[in-house]
Amino acid sequence: MSTPWFELTLEFQRKLDYLRLATAVSRLVSEAAAREDLPGSLVDDVELAVSEACTNAIKHSARAGGTARVVLRFRVYEGELVIEVSDRGEGFDIEKVPLPEFDRHPEGGYGLYIIRTVMDEVRYTAAAGVNTLTMKKRLKRPR
Amino acid sequence: MEILDEIVGKATVLKLNGRLDSASAGSLKDKVKDCAKKGRIHLVIDMAGVDFVDSSGLGSLVACLRSVNKLGGDIRIAAPQSRVRAVFELIRLHHIFEVFDSAGTAVSSFRDAGTGTVS
């Protein structure tokens, strides 16, 4: 992949207090990455995905102990915003995460569904004790 | 997130300002629990001042709805911004909450009809 236009990494303790910081940074990055001809919802979509992903990472890494941290990394390329959220929690098999049971209206379990809905590509990897959710958003309006 | 409450006839209006997410979900649950203890179980959540929600925030609304339903009450949603309404509908909560354009009409609905429940 080509060299990013710019990149930014934010590392924070596994506390929900930092969620506001993470989402605020996501807005700044996606606003800087977006072009005038992009749909206005892009910044909102990215903020929502980052909120969901960071909440999941904070909850998962909570099981890994008090010193666990969450790493949020943004890379902006020509035509694409790539966001990685990493934690040292237990991890999960993304292919085995079911759709929410919409008919039962559960109180939780919507996060990955929302991320997959608002982002263009979602991957999850676990290596050397680090779990990374990678989310991509296209920065060009489809022709 | 700021939560202001006002009793209007049979209903209690909880006016939320700010962000309803995993960081603030607990304060909404606490507020609804406090209302329920006082017998205030016909609640209108005025969301006009909410500029961001995520699934954890909306999940707390579902938990609140179930808790007041058990007591014979209901929660009705008022004036969500379009962005908030979009997430609300994405996870299909419009099937279990009645949504009104204003807090006033939501309050009136408690006078005009009974309460709904969710299992």
Interface residues (C-beta under 8 A of the other chain):
Chain A: L16 D17 L19 R20 T23 D44 E47 L48 S51 E52 T55 I58 P100 F102 H105 P106 E107 G108 Y110 G111 Y113 I114 T117
Chain B: R19 D21 S22 A23 F52 D54 S55 S56 L58 G59 S60 V62 A63 R66 R83 V87 L90 I91 R92 L93 H95 I96 V118
